[in-house]
């Protein structure tokens, strides 16, 4: 899945001259946490709710310039080194950027033109859909030898049982020379499928309760 498939296109933006008070109001009214800053169509910065909170006067200590701060332009506090992604990149590329840089959103740009935004919530929702856990289904984990063709062999069992696979994730097994195949399958009672996998010589390591309620 590409970023353009899930990015937000109806964006709330600001200009460098937007005041801190105005930016706060934009975030609250639109229930967002990040505000791209544009000059024309060009992205020149980004302001987060944290940036704004850090700039605000303390509620405990009153200063003479408290009101002045709200009228300062966000150009004084915005982040100008903005990490961005292209709409044709894959969502896992965006996830890595957000994870490694410990940020909550990514502007999506073509050249210097802002065309969308993607947030950690957007990525989380997309991963839920990709893994199929938002639909009635069950989790089955099969441990296999780490050799070519094992995924196809296990999938053949599902085909014979006429059970649809919503998603599959492959990762290294706990034992040396093995890998784990984690399937999300469209059945609420996978016990007959698990029994068939055992009959074919496969090691099913989960679920321990036979799959009911997984």
C-alpha positions in Angstrom: 0.0 0.0 0.0 1.3 3.4 -1.0 1.2 6.6 1.1 -1.1 8.3 -1.5 -3.7 5.7 -0.6 -4.1 6.7 3.0 -2.7 10.3 3.3 -4.9 13.1 4.3 -5.5 15.6 1.5 -7.8 18.1 3.1 -5.2 20.0 5.1 -5.2 22.7 7.6 -2.1 24.9 7.1 -0.6 28.1 8.3 1.9 30.7 7.0 5.0 31.9 8.8 3.2 35.1 9.8 0.4 33.1 11.6 0.5 33.9 15.3 1.1 31.4 18.0 -2.4 32.2 19.3 -4.0 31.6 15.9 -2.1 28.4 15.5 -3.4 27.1 18.8 -6.9 27.9 17.7 -6.4 26.0 14.4 -5.2 22.9 16.2 -8.0 22.9 18.7 -10.8 23.6 16.3 -9.7 21.0 13.8 -8.5 18.4 16.5 -5.1 18.0 14.9 -1.6 18.0 16.4 0.6 19.2 13.5 0.3 22.3 11.4 2.3 22.5 8.1 3.6 26.0 7.4 3.5 27.1 3.8 4.7 30.0 1.7 2.5 29.8 -1.4 2.5 26.0 -2.1 6.0 25.5 -0.7 6.5 23.7 2.6 8.8 25.8 4.8 8.2 24.4 8.2 5.9 22.5 10.6 4.6 23.3 14.1 3.4 20.7 16.6 1.1 21.1 19.6 4.2 20.4 21.7 6.1 23.3 20.0 3.2 25.6 20.9 2.9 24.3 24.4 6.6 24.9 25.0 6.3 28.5 23.7 3.2 29.3 25.9 3.5 31.2 29.2 3.4 29.1 32.4 0.0 28.9 34.1 1.8 29.1 37.4 4.0 32.1 36.8 2.6 35.3 35.3 4.9 37.5 33.3 4.5 40.9 31.7 5.0 39.6 28.2 2.5 36.7 28.4 0.0 38.3 26.0 2.8 39.3 23.7 3.9 35.7 23.2 0.5 34.8 21.7 0.9 37.5 19.1 4.4 36.3 18.0 4.6 34.6 14.6 5.1 30.9 14.4 8.1 31.5 12.2 10.0 32.0 15.5 9.2 28.5 16.8 8.5 26.3 13.7 10.7 23.4 12.8 12.4 24.2 9.5 14.2 20.9 9.0 11.1 19.0 8.0 11.3 15.2 7.3 9.0 14.4 4.4 7.9 11.5 2.2 6.7 11.1 -1.4 3.1 9.9 -2.1 4.4 6.9 -4.1 6.5 5.6 -1.2 5.1 2.6 0.7 3.5 3.0 4.1 6.2 0.9 5.7 8.7 3.5 4.6 6.7 6.2 6.4 6.5 4.0 9.5 10.3 3.6 9.6 10.7 7.4 9.3 8.2 8.1 12.1 9.8 5.3 14.3 13.4 6.3 13.8 12.9 10.0 14.1 10.3 9.8 17.0 7.9 12.1 15.3 4.1 12.0 15.0 3.5 13.0 11.4 5.0 13.3 8.0 4.2 15.9 5.3 3.8 14.3 1.9 5.4 16.4 -0.8 6.0 16.3 -4.6 9.0 18.4 -5.1 8.4 21.2 -2.6 4.6 21.2 -3.0 2.7 19.9 -0.1 0.1 17.3 -1.3 -0.9 15.5 1.9 -0.1 14.5 5.5 0.2 11.2 7.2 0.2 10.6 10.9 1.1 7.7 13.2 -2.6 7.2 13.7 -3.1 6.8 9.9 -0.4 4.2 9.8 -1.7 2.3 12.8 -5.2 2.2 11.3 -3.8 1.0 7.9 -1.7 -1.8 9.6 -4.9 -3.0 11.4 -6.6 -3.3 8.0 -3.6 -4.9 6.4 -3.4 -7.6 9.1 -7.1 -8.2 8.8 -7.8 -7.9 12.6 -10.6 -5.5 12.0 -12.7 -8.4 10.5 -14.0 -11.6 12.1 -11.0 -13.9 11.9 -8.6 -16.1 13.9 -4.9 -16.2 14.5 -2.8 -19.3 13.6 0.9 -19.5 14.0 2.9 -22.3 12.3 6.5 -23.0 12.9 8.3 -24.4 9.8 11.8 -25.1 8.6 13.6 -22.0 7.2 13.7 -23.2 3.6 12.1 -22.2 0.3 8.6 -23.3 -0.4 7.3 -23.7 3.1 4.8 -20.8 2.9 3.3 -22.4 -0.2 3.1 -25.8 1.5 1.2 -24.4 4.5 -1.0 -22.3 2.2 -2.0 -25.4 0.3 -3.6 -26.8 3.5 -5.7 -23.6 3.8 -6.7 -24.0 0.2 -7.8 -27.6 0.7 -9.8 -26.6 3.8 -11.4 -23.7 1.7 -10.4 -21.2 4.4 -9.5 -17.7 3.2 -6.3 -16.1 4.4 -6.7 -12.4 5.4 -3.0 -11.8 6.0 0.3 -13.5 6.7 3.4 -12.3 8.5 6.8 -14.1 8.4 9.5 -13.7 11.1 12.4 -15.7 12.5 11.4 -18.7 14.7 12.5 -19.2 18.2 14.6 -22.2 17.2 17.6 -22.0 14.9 16.8 -22.9 11.3 13.1 -22.2 11.7 10.7 -19.4 10.9 7.2 -18.5 12.1 4.3 -18.0 9.7 1.5 -16.0 11.4 -1.8 -16.3 9.6 -5.0 -14.4 10.1 -7.8 -16.6 8.6 -11.5 -15.9 7.9 -13.0 -18.4 10.4 -14.0 -18.0 14.0 -13.4 -21.6 14.8 -10.1 -22.8 13.3 -9.9 -26.1 15.3 -10.6 -28.3 12.2 -7.9 -26.4 10.3 -5.4 -26.7 13.1 -6.2 -30.5 13.2 -5.5 -30.7 9.5 -2.2 -28.9 9.8 -1.2 -31.3 12.5 -2.1 -34.2 10.3 0.1 -32.9 7.5 3.0 -32.7 9.9 3.1 -29.0 10.6 3.8 -27.6 14.1 1.1 -25.2 15.2 2.4 -23.1 18.1 -0.6 -20.9 18.5 -3.3 -20.4 19.6 -3.0 -22.6 22.6 -6.7 -22.6 23.2 -7.6 -23.9 19.7 -8.3 -20.5 18.4 -11.7 -19.7 20.0 -11.9 -16.0 20.7 -8.5 -15.2 19.2 
